[in-house]
Amino acid sequence: MQRKVRPRTPSALQRQHDIRERQEPENISAQRTKKSLAQNPDDVSGKRPTKPKVLVVYRTGFVRSGVLSLIGKSMQFVVCGETGEAPLARELFLRHKPDLVLVGLRLCGADGIQLIKEFRSLNPVPAILLLSEHADAFLAQRVFRAGARAYLSVEDAPELIRAFDEILAGRPYVGVSVLPLILNNFAGGTKYSRNSDMHSLSDRELEIFSFIGRGLSASELATELNVSVKTIETHQMRMKEKLGLHSAAELRQKARDWLARSVVNRVHEDPEPA
C-alpha cells in the first residue's frame, strides 16, 4: 500500500524570510528616490528637469563653434539646433520650439533683423538675442524694435550665459561694449541729429547701406543677400530718394562717412589703453 506524502507547510521563520526578501527591493527603491530628491529638491516629480533649449543661427563657422562651446561649458542650457542659413533656421525653430534663440546679423538667405521679426510672428515666446560683429547703438535700436531682448557684440561673448539668464527672466540685456554708445546717444542730445535721416531707412535698406559703405558692388550684394541685382538696384534707388541723394557715387560716399563716424564714436567710447 503506497504511502501518501503530505506537502510541507513553511515554517514561521521561512515565512518571515520570504516577507523580508519581498520588502527589500521596495525599501531600496524608496531610499534611492529619497536620495535623488535630496540631491535635487526641486525635482519633486521624480523626473529630471529639462534645460532651456537654445537655437543658434550664425553664419560664421568659427564664431558659431565658439558660441556652442560656451553653451556646452555652462551646463545650464542645451543646443537644440545650429545653422547659418535662414531657411533651415525657420524649420529648426518650428520643429524644436526653443526657449532661446541666438541670431547673427548676416545670414545666408536673409538678414538677422528680418529673421527676428519672422520668429516673433511664428512664436513670440522664445527670447531672442542678436550677436553682432561690432557694437552699434543705432543697430541695437533696430534690433530691439524688431523684437529681440538682448544685443551683444562678438567682443561681449563672455557675457553670453548671463545674457541668457537675464532674458529668460524677462529682462532686456545689452553688452558692455554697446551700452556706453547707447547712453552717449541719450546724453548727447542733438549731437547725433546728423544721423536722423538714417531713421527713414528700413531695416533691409540699412543693411544694404552698411554693405555699400564697406565697398560691396550691386552684384556682390546680390550674392551676399541671395537676391537679384535688380532688387539691390531698387533698394539703392529708394535709399537715394529718402536721403536726398542724386547718384550712386553720393550714396557710396554717404555710406562710407556713416560707417567711419560709427567707428570714430566707438573708439572715443573705448580708447586703447596707454
C-alpha positions in Angstrom: 0.0 0.0 0.0 1.6 3.3 -1.1 2.1 5.9 1.5 0.8 9.5 0.8 3.3 12.3 1.4 1.9 15.5 2.9 3.2 18.7 1.4 5.3 20.6 3.9 4.0 23.9 5.2 6.6 26.6 5.5 7.7 27.3 9.0 7.3 30.7 10.7 10.9 31.5 10.1 10.7 30.7 6.4 7.6 32.9 6.1 9.4 35.9 7.8 12.4 35.4 5.4 10.2 35.5 2.3 8.5 38.7 3.5 11.8 40.4 4.1 13.0 39.4 0.6 9.9 41.0 -1.0 10.2 44.2 1.1 13.9 44.8 0.4 13.6 45.9 -3.2 10.9 48.3 -2.3 13.0 49.8 0.5 16.0 50.1 -1.8 13.9 51.9 -4.4 12.4 54.2 -1.8 15.9 55.0 -0.4 17.2 55.8 -4.0 14.2 58.1 -4.6 14.7 59.9 -1.3 18.4 60.4 -2.1 17.6 61.7 -5.6 15.2 64.3 -4.2 17.7 65.3 -1.6 20.3 66.0 -4.3 17.7 67.9 -6.3 14.9 69.1 -4.0 13.1 71.0 -6.8 12.6 67.7 -8.7 9.5 66.6 -6.6 8.0 64.7 -9.6 11.0 62.3 -9.7 11.7 63.4 -13.3 15.0 65.0 -14.4 14.4 68.7 -15.0 14.8 69.9 -18.6 17.4 72.5 -19.5 16.3 75.5 -21.6 16.8 74.8 -25.3 18.9 77.2 -27.5 18.8 77.5 -31.2 22.0 79.0 -32.7 21.7 80.9 -36.0 25.0 82.4 -37.0 26.8 82.4 -40.4 30.5 82.5 -39.5 31.5 78.9 -38.6 34.3 79.6 -36.1 32.1 82.1 -34.2 29.2 79.6 -34.1 31.6 77.0 -32.8 32.7 79.3 -30.0 29.1 80.0 -29.1 28.4 76.3 -28.9 31.4 75.7 -26.7 30.3 78.5 -24.3 26.8 77.0 -24.0 28.2 73.5 -23.5 30.6 74.5 -20.8 27.9 76.3 -18.9 25.9 73.1 -18.3 22.8 75.3 -18.0 21.4 75.1 -21.5 21.2 72.6 -24.3 21.6 73.4 -28.0 18.6 72.0 -30.0 19.9 73.2 -33.4 22.5 75.2 -35.2 22.8 76.7 -38.7 24.0 79.7 -40.7 21.1 79.6 -43.2 17.8 81.4 -42.7 15.5 78.8 -44.4 16.9 76.0 -42.2 16.7 78.2 -39.2 12.9 78.7 -39.7 12.5 74.9 -40.0 14.5 74.3 -36.8 12.6 77.0 -34.9 9.2 75.3 -35.7 10.5 71.8 -35.1 12.3 72.2 -31.8 10.4 75.2 -30.2 13.5 76.6 -28.5 13.4 78.7 -25.3 16.2 80.9 -26.5 17.4 81.9 -30.0 20.8 83.4 -30.8 20.8 85.2 -34.2 23.6 86.7 -36.2 23.1 89.9 -38.3 24.5 88.4 -41.6 22.9 85.1 -42.6 22.5 83.1 -45.8 19.2 83.9 -47.3 18.1 86.7 -45.0 19.4 89.3 -42.6 19.1 88.8 -38.8 16.7 91.6 -38.1 14.2 90.2 -40.7 14.6 86.7 -39.2 13.9 88.0 -35.7 10.6 89.5 -37.0 9.7 86.2 -38.6 10.4 84.3 -35.4 8.3 86.7 -33.4 5.4 86.3 -35.8 5.7 82.5 -35.6 6.0 82.3 -31.8 6.5 85.3 -29.6 7.5 83.3 -26.5 11.2 82.4 -27.2 13.7 85.1 -26.0 15.9 86.2 -28.9 19.5 87.6 -28.6 21.3 89.2 -31.6 25.1 88.7 -31.8 26.7 91.4 -34.0 30.2 91.6 -35.4 30.6 95.1 -33.9 28.9 97.4 -31.4 26.5 99.9 -32.9 23.9 101.9 -30.9 21.8 102.6 -33.9 21.7 98.9 -34.8 20.8 98.0 -31.2 17.8 100.2 -31.5 16.7 98.4 -34.7 17.3 95.0 -33.1 15.1 95.7 -30.0 12.4 97.3 -32.2 12.3 94.0 -34.2 11.6 92.0 -31.1 15.0 90.9 -29.7 15.6 91.0 -25.9 19.4 91.2 -26.0 22.1 92.7 -28.1 25.8 91.7 -27.8 28.8 92.3 -30.0 31.3 89.4 -30.6 33.6 91.0 -28.0 30.8 90.6 -25.4 30.8 86.8 -25.9 31.9 86.2 -22.3 28.6 87.7 -21.2 26.5 85.3 -23.2 25.4 83.0 -20.4 24.5 85.9 -18.2 22.5 87.5 -21.0 20.6 84.2 -21.5 19.7 84.2 -17.8 18.5 87.8 -17.9 16.3 87.5 -20.9 14.8 84.2 -19.7 13.8 86.1 -16.6 12.1 88.7 -18.8 14.8 91.4 -18.5 16.4 93.0 -21.6 20.2 92.9 -21.8 22.8 95.0 -23.6 26.5 94.0 -23.9 29.1 96.1 -22.1 30.7 97.2 -25.4 27.5 98.8 -26.7 26.0 100.2 -23.5 28.2 103.3 -23.4 27.2 104.1 -27.0 23.5 103.9 -26.2 23.9 106.1 -23.1 26.0 108.6 -25.1 23.2 108.8 -27.7 20.8 109.8 -24.9 23.2 112.1 -23.2 24.4 113.8 -26.4 21.0 115.2 -27.3 21.3 116.8 -30.7 24.9 115.6 -31.1 23.6 112.7 -33.3 21.0 114.7 -35.2 23.2 114.3 -38.3 22.2 110.7 -38.4 18.5 111.4 -38.0 17.9 110.9 -41.8 19.1 107.3 -41.3 15.9 106.5 -39.4 13.9 106.8 -42.6 15.6 103.7 -43.9 14.0 100.3 -43.4 16.0 97.5 -41.7 16.7 95.9 -45.1 17.8 99.2 -46.6 20.1 99.9 -43.6 21.7 96.5 -44.0 22.4 97.2 -47.7 23.5 100.7 -46.9 26.2 99.4 -44.5 27.4 96.9 -47.1 27.7 99.7 -49.6 29.8 101.6 -47.1 32.1 98.6 -46.9 32.6 98.8 -50.7 30.4 96.0 -52.0 29.1 96.3 -55.5 25.5 95.6 -56.5 26.4 92.2 -57.9 28.4 91.3 -54.7 25.4 92.5 -52.6 23.0 90.3 -54.6 25.2 87.3 -53.9 25.7 88.2 -50.3 21.9 88.6 -49.6 20.8 85.9 -52.1 18.6 88.3 -54.1 18.7 89.6 -57.7 20.8 92.6 -58.8 17.5 94.3 -59.8 16.3 94.0 -56.2 19.5 95.7 -55.0 19.2 98.4 -57.5 15.6 99.1 -56.4 16.8 99.4 -52.8 19.5 101.8 -53.9 17.0 104.0 -55.7 14.7 104.2 -52.7 17.6 105.0 -50.4 18.7 107.8 -52.6 15.2 109.3 -52.6 14.9 109.0 -48.8 18.4 110.5 -48.2 18.1 113.3 -50.8 20.9 111.9 -52.9 21.2 112.0 -56.7 23.8 109.4 -57.7 25.2 106.1 -56.8 28.5 107.8 -56.0 26.8 110.1 -53.5 25.2 107.1 -51.9 28.5 105.3 -51.6 30.2 108.3 -50.1 27.4 108.9 -47.5 27.6 105.2 -46.6 31.4 105.3 -46.1 31.1 108.5 -44.0 28.4 107.0 -41.8 30.4 103.9 -41.1 33.5 106.0 -40.4 31.6 108.1 -37.9 30.4 104.9 -36.2 34.0 103.7 -35.9 35.2 107.0 -34.5 32.4 107.1 -31.9 33.3 103.6 -30.9 37.0 104.4 -30.4 36.1 107.5 -28.4 34.0 105.4 -26.0 36.6 102.6 -25.7 40.0 104.1 -26.2 43.1 101.9 -26.4 44.9 101.7 -23.0 48.0 103.8 -22.8 
